[in-house]
Amino acid sequence: MRRFTLPAVPALLAALLASTTAPAQTGELNLLTDLGTPFPPGCLSIDIPEQPDDPDSLLVDSDINVPSALSNVNDATVNVQIWRVACADDGYSVVLVRMAQLAGDPVVIPQVYAEAGDVDRPFHEANLLLIPAAGNVGATGGIITNAGTTWMLAVEPTSIDGQTTFLPEDYNEQFTVEFTWEAYSGSEDVNFPVLLDRFEPSLDPPQFDEPVLNGRFTGQWVAEGRERQGLVLQVAETGDANFLFAIFFTYLDGAPLWVTGNTTAIQFQPGPISVDAFRFDGGTFFADPNQAPGNAIDQTLIGDFTISVIDCNTIQLDYDFTDIGEGSGTLVLTRLVRVAGYDCNPWE
């Protein structure tokens, strides 16, 4: 069992800010925001897990006595839990921190710092994030709720003094995280460091058995041996749902052909996404001022294909075009281009 229990140290929290943390919105992990975080932006999808799958995965699980807002005595109790979740990309994980108030008046969410290894004073600012974001936009200064909130632990890559860096390899090894309430309390003892165990895939499973397609898979994809052909993939949002739009540029009987398919607006789930595939005939060249009316363009169902995520730069396409005599099979496609400035995994 891998568990580190926090001792009941005095004077951890104090002071009150009226702000509260806004709930995450569906689809926010599709946001094209490059993070200053040591884990890929698509590491978690759909919702942040509220608890680990296995209690033995907890690195920290303890009730701590702390001062409530505007108090310098330990008159409140907070539960702190910390665990890791593996990312779909091998060798990456995200650290989750959960806090819940058990007793007393409101308690402020602390500032957080981190450093590689076992150190006395971490010098990298950290943030508790509900959604992908960069910079000082975490939960610090809000209020710990009675129901509890789980955040992703982000760490700035450059230290406050500019002397050290903190990269994914540091984040996935043993490192120190420190919670501090110095900015909110007159108490003398307001810092609490914790040494976290290294990432162990056997103890820290991913959120899902299969990856979830997310917005960073938008781009152009090619298959080896298929010259001047390829897939344009768009993962987009509409309201509180996602949809997939795919165009495969290919040839049929020697003539160029584009095959399209899209899903309806749905909540993407782990695993493959399947779409019907159509061809279109009867239109006119886009520069022709005498455009064919919509009802003159024929849409014909010619098969279907299924897209599965392998990793950030590799997807699998299973297809069935037996109705037009092109058979069925599987292609492995690799990323040709990304959306400019937004890697699926910025660390690779």
N, C-alpha and C positions, 0 to 999 in steps of 0.2 A: 504494500500500500504506500502510495506516494503522497504524503500530506505534511504540511508545515503549519502548525497552529500558532497564531499570533498571541503573545502574552497580553494580559490586561494591563497595558501601560497607561499612565494618567495623561490627561490634558492633550487629546489629539485634535479635537475640533472646537471651533467657536465662531462667533459672528454671524450675521444674517444678511443675505442679499435676497431681495424679493423675487428674483428671476427663477423660473423653473425650466426644466429641459423639455423641449418640444419632442413629440413622438416621431419616430421615423415613418416616412411615407413609402408606400409600396413602389418598388422600382427605383429607389434612390441609388441602389448599387449599380445602376446603369449610367450614373452621372460621369461625364468625361472630365474628371478632375484628377490631375496627377497629384498623388499624395506625397507628403514628406514622411512617409511611414515605411517601416522595414518589412512590410508584407504586401502582396499584390492586392490591388483594389477590389478584385472579384473573389477574394478568399472566402468571404461569407456572402450568401445570397438569400434573398427573400426576407428573412428576419434574423436578428442576432439571437443565438440560443440563450435561453434563460438559465439553463443548467447543463452541466456536462452529461453525456450519455451514461457514464459510469462514475459514481461518487469517488472511486479510487483515482480518478484523473485530477481531482482537486489538488492544487499546489498549496493553497491556503484556504482555511475554513475556520473562522473564529469569531466570537463575539468580543468586542472591545469596548471598554468604558471610556467615554469621551465627554467633553463639555458641550452643552447645547449652545445655540447662538447667544451671544452676549453674556456668556458665563465663563468663568475661569476655574470651575470645579467640575469634576466628572459626574455629571448628573444625567447623562444619556448613554444609551447602548446601541452600537451599530454592529451588524454582521458583515464581515468582509470575506468574499470568496474570489479566488483567482484560479484559472485553468487555461490550458492551451487547446486550440483546435487546429488540426492540420489543414493546409490549403490543398487544392487540386494539383498544383505544381509541386513536384517532389522537392523536399528540403525546406519548405516554407511553412510557417505556422502563424497564427494570430493569438495573442494573449488577451483573454477576456477578464474583466474585473467587474464584480457585482457587489453593490452595497445596498443594505436595507436597514432602516432604523427600526429598532426593536422596542425602545422605551425612551421617554424624555421628550423635551421640546425640540424643535427643528435643529438639524445639524447641517453645517455647510459641507459641500463636496470639496475635498482638499485640492491643493496643487500637487502635481506629481512630477518626479524626476527619475531618471534612469541612467545606468552606467554599466558597461560590460564588466563581468566578473564580480567578485566580492569586494566591494569598496565601502569606505566610510562616508563618502560624500559624492553622490551622483551629480554630474554637471550637464546632463542633457535634459532639456525640457520635454515633458511628455504631456499627452492629452488623452482624455477619456472621450471617445467619439461614438456617437450613435450612427452616423452616416459618413461616407467618404468625404474628406475635406482636408485642407492643408492649413497650416498656421495655427494661431491660438484661438481655436473655435470650439474647444472641448467643453465639458460639463462643469469645470472648475468654477466655484462661486455660486452654483445653484444649490438646491436643497436635496438632501438624501431623502427618498420617499419611504413610507412604511411598507409599501408593496415591494419595493426594491427595483433597481435598474441595472442592466448589464451593458457595459461599454467595451469597445475595442480599445486596447492600449496602444496608442501611437507614440513614437519617440522621434524627436527631431534629430536628423543625421549629424548636425554640427553642434558641438557643445557651447555652452554660454560663454566660455573663455576662448573659444575658437581653437583649442589645443587638441581635441580628439574628435573622431568620427564614430558614429554608431550605425552599423550596417546590418543587413539581414543575418549575416553570419554571427554577429554579436547577439542579436535578438533571439536567435534560435539556440544559442548556448546559454550557460548559466549567466544570469545578470541580476543586478540589484535594482529594485524599484523602491522609491521612497515617497511616502505620503506625508505632506507637511501642511500645517495650518498656521504657519508663522504670520501670514498676511492677515489672518482673521482673529487672532487671539493674543491676549496679554500674558498667557501662560508661558512658563519657561520651557516646558517639555512638550513640543508640538510636532516633532519629527518622528516618523516611524519607517525604518528601512526593512525590507524583506528580500531575502536572496531566493530567486526563482530557479527551479531546476531547468536543465536544458530540455529542448524539444525531443521527445521520444515517440516516433510514429506508432509504436505498439501500444502506448498509453494514451496518446492524444489523437484519436481518430478524426477524420474530416467531418464536416457538418452533414454531408450526404454521401452515400456510397458512390453516386455518380455526379459529375459536375453539372452546374446549371448554366445554360447559355445566358450570357449577359451582354450589355452594350458594347463592351470592348472587343467582342468578336466581329463587330462591324468591320468590313474591309474587303479586299480582293484576295481570292484563293486560287491556287493552281495545282494541277496534278501532273506528276512526272510523265513525260511521254505524250502529253496532250498539248501539242504546239498551238499557240495562238487561240487558246480556249481557256475558260476559267469561270469561276463563280464569284459574283458580286453579292455579298451578304450584308443585310441591314437588320439590325436588332433595334427596334424603336419603341417609343412609349406613346400611349394614347390614354389620357385620363389616368386611371390607377392601374392600367394593365399594359402588357407588352404585346408586340406582334413581330413576326419574322417575315421579311420580304427577301426572296432569293431570285436571282437571274443567272442562268447558266448560258454563257455565250459559246455556241458550238456550231456544228455543220450537219446538214442532212442532205444526202444525195449530192454532195459537193457544194451546196449553197449555204451561206451563213444562216443560222437560226438561233433565236434566243428563246429559251424555255424559262417560264416564270412560275412562281408559286408563292403563296403567302398564307399565314395562319390568320384566324380571326383574333381579336383582342382577347388575350387570355393571361392567366397568371402562370408564368413559366415554372415548371417543376423539374426536379432532377431527372436526367436521362435524355434520350433522343427526342427530337422534334420532327414530326412528319408533315409534309405538305403535298397536295396534289399539284401536278405539273401541267402547264398549258402551253400551246403554241398559238400564235396569232397570224392571221392572213387577211389581205384585202386592204391594208392601209396604204398611205402614200408617203413619199419622202418628206421629212419634216420641213424642208425649205419650200415645198410646193405650196403656193397660196391656195390651191384648190384641194383642201383637205377632205378626205373621205369622211362621211358621217359615222358616228359611233356604231350604228346598226349595220354598217357595211363591213365592219371588221369582224371576222370570224374568230371565236375563241374555242379551241378544241382541247379537250382533256386527252393527253397522250401518255400519262403514266404518273408516277409519284416518286419522291425521294425523301430520305430521312437523314437528318444531320445529327451527329453525335460529337461531343467534345472529347478530344484526347488530351490536349493541353493548350496553353495559350496560343501556340503557333501551329497547331495541328488539329484538323477535324476529319471525321470520317463521313463519307457520303454513300449511303446504300440506295440503289436506284432500281426501278422496275419500269422498263419501256418495252415490254414484250408486245403490247398492243400495236406498236408501230414497227415491230420486227427488230428492235435494237437490244432485246434481251434484258437481263438483270445482273446485278453485280455490286461490287464495293470498290470505291476509290478512296485513297488517303490523300487529302489536300493539305498543302502547306501555305502559310500566309505569304502573299506577295507584297501587300502594302497594309499599313495601318491607317487609322484616322490620324492626321498630322498632329504630332505632339502628344498622343495618348496611347502609350503601350498597354497591352493587356497585362504584361508584367514588366514594369519599368526597370526591374533589376536584372533583366536578361537581355 
